[in-house]
Amino acid sequence: MAINETLKAISDPVRRDILQMLKGGRKSAGEIAEQFNLTGATVSYHLSKLKSADLIVEEKYKNFIYYDLNTSVFEELLTWIYMLGGNK
C-alpha cells in the first residue's frame, strides 16, 4: 500500500464525495459525473486518481465503466493508523 498516494487521493473533497457515493454501491462513470457541476474530463481525472491509489476498482461492461470501492485499502490504512498509536 502506498500511504502517501492514498492520503493524497482522499485529501480532495471531490474525491471524498465520490468515495461517499460509492459507499452506497457500484456506480457508472455517468452516474457519478451527473452528481457534480464539473466537466466529464475533470470527473474522469478524479476517478483516475482514486483508481491509481487503488481506492476504487473499475469494471467494464458493454459501453459502460462501473466503479466500486476497494475496501481492502481502507482496512490497510486503518490498520496502519491504529499501529501508530501503539503501546506507549
BALOBA-1460 file (C-alpha; in Angstrom, 3 decimals):
// residues 88
<rec num="1" residu="m" x="0.000" y="0.000" z="0.000"/>
<rec num="2" residu="a" x="1.328" y="3.448" z="-0.926"/>
<rec num="3" residu="i" x="0.138" y="5.510" z="2.017"/>
<rec num="4" residu="n" x="1.297" y="8.818" z="0.538"/>
<rec num="5" residu="e" x="-0.711" y="8.243" z="-2.626"/>
<rec num="6" residu="t" x="-3.753" y="7.102" z="-0.652"/>
<rec num="7" residu="l" x="-3.729" y="10.116" z="1.650"/>
<rec num="8" residu="k" x="-3.170" y="12.490" z="-1.260"/>
<rec num="9" residu="a" x="-6.104" y="10.942" z="-3.124"/>
<rec num="10" residu="i" x="-8.508" y="11.343" z="-0.205"/>
<rec num="11" residu="s" x="-7.340" y="14.891" z="0.530"/>
<rec num="12" residu="d" x="-9.505" y="16.265" z="-2.285"/>
<rec num="13" residu="p" x="-13.166" y="16.982" z="-1.383"/>
<rec num="14" residu="v" x="-14.496" y="15.879" z="-4.792"/>
<rec num="15" residu="r" x="-12.739" y="12.541" z="-4.471"/>
<rec num="16" residu="r" x="-14.091" y="12.109" z="-0.947"/>
<rec num="17" residu="d" x="-17.588" y="12.817" z="-2.311"/>
<rec num="18" residu="i" x="-17.069" y="10.162" z="-4.987"/>
<rec num="19" residu="l" x="-15.970" y="7.649" z="-2.357"/>
<rec num="20" residu="q" x="-19.028" y="8.510" z="-0.276"/>
<rec num="21" residu="m" x="-21.261" y="7.916" z="-3.314"/>
<rec num="22" residu="l" x="-19.646" y="4.548" z="-3.961"/>
<rec num="23" residu="k" x="-20.257" y="3.552" z="-0.371"/>
<rec num="24" residu="g" x="-23.850" y="3.032" z="-1.491"/>
<rec num="25" residu="g" x="-22.780" y="0.589" z="-4.198"/>
<rec num="26" residu="r" x="-21.410" y="0.361" z="-7.701"/>
<rec num="27" residu="k" x="-21.966" y="3.365" z="-9.975"/>
<rec num="28" residu="s" x="-21.262" y="4.044" z="-13.618"/>
<rec num="29" residu="a" x="-18.991" y="6.903" z="-14.634"/>
<rec num="30" residu="g" x="-22.061" y="8.725" z="-15.964"/>
<rec num="31" residu="e" x="-23.965" y="8.325" z="-12.699"/>
<rec num="32" residu="i" x="-21.001" y="9.749" z="-10.819"/>
<rec num="33" residu="a" x="-20.487" y="12.634" z="-13.253"/>
<rec num="34" residu="e" x="-24.122" y="13.764" z="-13.122"/>
<rec num="35" residu="q" x="-23.758" y="14.462" z="-9.384"/>
<rec num="36" residu="f" x="-21.153" y="17.168" z="-9.980"/>
<rec num="37" residu="n" x="-21.066" y="20.501" z="-11.741"/>
<rec num="38" residu="l" x="-17.784" y="19.542" z="-13.411"/>
<rec num="39" residu="t" x="-16.715" y="18.592" z="-16.910"/>
<rec num="40" residu="g" x="-16.582" y="14.932" z="-17.784"/>
<rec num="41" residu="a" x="-12.820" y="15.233" z="-18.156"/>
<rec num="42" residu="t" x="-12.483" y="16.593" z="-14.618"/>
<rec num="43" residu="v" x="-14.563" y="13.773" z="-13.151"/>
<rec num="44" residu="s" x="-12.503" y="11.300" z="-15.174"/>
<rec num="45" residu="y" x="-9.336" y="12.836" z="-13.721"/>
<rec num="46" residu="h" x="-10.627" y="12.360" z="-10.162"/>
<rec num="47" residu="l" x="-11.646" y="8.771" z="-10.905"/>
<rec num="48" residu="s" x="-8.195" y="8.147" z="-12.334"/>
<rec num="49" residu="k" x="-6.534" y="9.457" z="-9.160"/>
<rec num="50" residu="l" x="-8.736" y="7.245" z="-6.981"/>
<rec num="51" residu="k" x="-8.025" y="4.252" z="-9.189"/>
<rec num="52" residu="s" x="-4.254" y="4.822" z="-9.173"/>
<rec num="53" residu="a" x="-4.406" y="4.980" z="-5.350"/>
<rec num="54" residu="d" x="-6.238" y="1.634" z="-5.517"/>
<rec num="55" residu="l" x="-9.195" y="3.109" z="-3.626"/>
<rec num="56" residu="i" x="-11.643" y="2.129" z="-6.359"/>
<rec num="57" residu="v" x="-11.839" y="-0.624" z="-8.934"/>
<rec num="58" residu="e" x="-13.391" y="-0.404" z="-12.352"/>
<rec num="59" residu="e" x="-15.301" y="-2.954" z="-14.325"/>
<rec num="60" residu="k" x="-16.131" y="-2.522" z="-17.995"/>
<rec num="61" residu="y" x="-19.474" y="-3.853" z="-19.136"/>
<rec num="62" residu="k" x="-20.550" y="-3.254" z="-22.734"/>
<rec num="63" residu="n" x="-20.207" y="0.519" z="-23.313"/>
<rec num="64" residu="f" x="-20.101" y="1.449" z="-19.639"/>
<rec num="65" residu="i" x="-17.468" y="1.596" z="-16.935"/>
<rec num="66" residu="y" x="-18.613" y="0.887" z="-13.393"/>
<rec num="67" residu="y" x="-16.729" y="1.838" z="-10.251"/>
<rec num="68" residu="d" x="-16.782" y="0.299" z="-6.801"/>
<rec num="69" residu="l" x="-14.862" y="0.802" z="-3.562"/>
<rec num="70" residu="n" x="-11.797" y="-1.264" z="-2.854"/>
<rec num="71" residu="t" x="-12.371" y="-1.696" z="0.867"/>
<rec num="72" residu="s" x="-9.156" y="-3.644" z="1.453"/>
<rec num="73" residu="v" x="-7.126" y="-0.432" z="1.028"/>
<rec num="74" residu="f" x="-9.215" y="1.290" z="3.696"/>
<rec num="75" residu="e" x="-8.674" y="-1.654" z="6.032"/>
<rec num="76" residu="e" x="-4.902" y="-1.454" z="5.474"/>
<rec num="77" residu="l" x="-4.919" y="2.307" z="6.072"/>
<rec num="78" residu="l" x="-6.898" y="1.963" z="9.292"/>
<rec num="79" residu="t" x="-4.559" y="-0.784" z="10.487"/>
<rec num="80" residu="w" x="-1.557" y="1.458" z="9.818"/>
<rec num="81" residu="i" x="-3.186" y="4.394" z="11.657"/>
<rec num="82" residu="y" x="-4.081" y="2.131" z="14.572"/>
<rec num="83" residu="m" x="-0.483" y="0.906" z="14.810"/>
<rec num="84" residu="l" x="0.708" y="4.498" z="15.107"/>
<rec num="85" residu="g" x="-0.990" y="4.620" z="18.491"/>
<rec num="86" residu="g" x="0.948" y="1.579" z="19.597"/>
<rec num="87" residu="n" x="1.729" y="0.796" z="23.207"/>
<rec num="88" residu="k" x="3.145" y="3.874" z="24.871"/>
